[in-house]
Amino acid sequence: MIKLIDHKYCPQDPYIKEIAILEIPLRDDSKLRFVYIRKELKTGGLYWGPLNCSALIDGEKQYFKSPLFDSNFLEQDIKEFLNSRRWEKHTMARKEEDIIKPPQYEQAAFPDFGDPPF
């Protein structure tokens, strides 16, 4: 489940329009917090993306994203959460009813092929 920890508008910044600090629980009951920003393109379009940076390494500019997810499904859920602006329908109080749960997907039925041969 994705939870909004903090949100800020940045109307004076020419590139970043919003900042959202999000939290997701991990399997060991710890929590991961990370930042997504809403950037404005030169054409006026807006999009959400993870906070990133660039650095000059060996004469070449390299870009680094944070966080790096091993699954596109989590990133898609995060962007859906942010684009739907679900937190605006709730108060910022840290109550259980304010925690926003990601969409639930039905598990596809797969045939049972038995135990793997290794």
N, C-alpha and C positions, 0 to 999 in steps of 0.2 A: 504494500500500500504506500502510496506517495503522500507525503504530508508537507504542506507549506509552513516553513518556519518564519520567514520574513519576506516582505515585498516592498520595493521602493520604486517610485517613478523618478525619472531623471530628465525633466523637460528642458533643462539648459544644456545638456550634453548633445553635441551634434551627431554622435554615432550610437550611443547606448541610450535607449529610451526607458527600459525597466530592468530591474535586478530582482531575481527570485532566489531565495535560499530554500532548498528542498531537503527532505530527509526520507530515507527508505530504511526499513529494518533489514538486518542481515540474519542469516540462519542461526548464528550463535547468540542471538538476542542483543547484539550491539547494533548501533545505528550508523549509517553513512550520511554525512551532510555534504552537499555540493552546491555550486552556484550555476544558474543559467541566466543568460542575459538576452534581452530583446534588442536586436540591432536594427538600425535603419540603413537601408541601401541608398545609394545616390539617386536611384529612381523613385525613392519614397516608400518602397516596400519594406515591410517589417517581418522579421523571423526570429524565432527562439533558437538559441544554440548554447552549448556549454562554454563556460569561461575558458579562454585559451590565451596563449602567448606565443611570441616568436622570439628567436634569438639568432644572432649571427654566429655560425659555427663553421670553422674552416673556410671562411669567405663566402658562405652560402647561408641565406636566410631560411631557417627551418621553423615549422609551426608545430605546436604541441597543444593537444586538447586535453582538458581535464573535466570530468573523468573519462576514462576509456572503458566502454562497456564491451563485454564479450558477446552481447546479443543486441540485435537491432530492435527486438521486441520491447526491451526496457526503455530505450531511447524514444521509440514511438509512443509508449505509454506516457512518458514524461512530457513530450510535446503535446499530446492530446490533453493532458491535465492542464498545461499552461495555456494552450489556445482556447480551451473551453472556459477558462477563468473561473473555475469552480469555487475558488476561495472567496470570490466576491459575494457569493450567496451565503457565506457563513461568517461568523465573527472570528476574530483572531484569538479568542480565548483557547487555552490548551485543554479542551474537554474532549472526552471520547467521541461525542456526537459530532465534533468538528473535524475529526480525522476523515479525510477523503480517501475512499478506496478506489483503486483502479478498476476498469471494466473487467468483468469476469468472462472468460471464454470457456466454452464447452470443450472438454477433452475429446479429441477424435478417437474413434474406436479402431484399434489396430488388431489384426489377427495375431493369435498366440502361436509363435513359431517354436516355443520351447526354450530351453536353456541354450546359451551360446556354446559353440564347440570348444571354447578355450577356457 
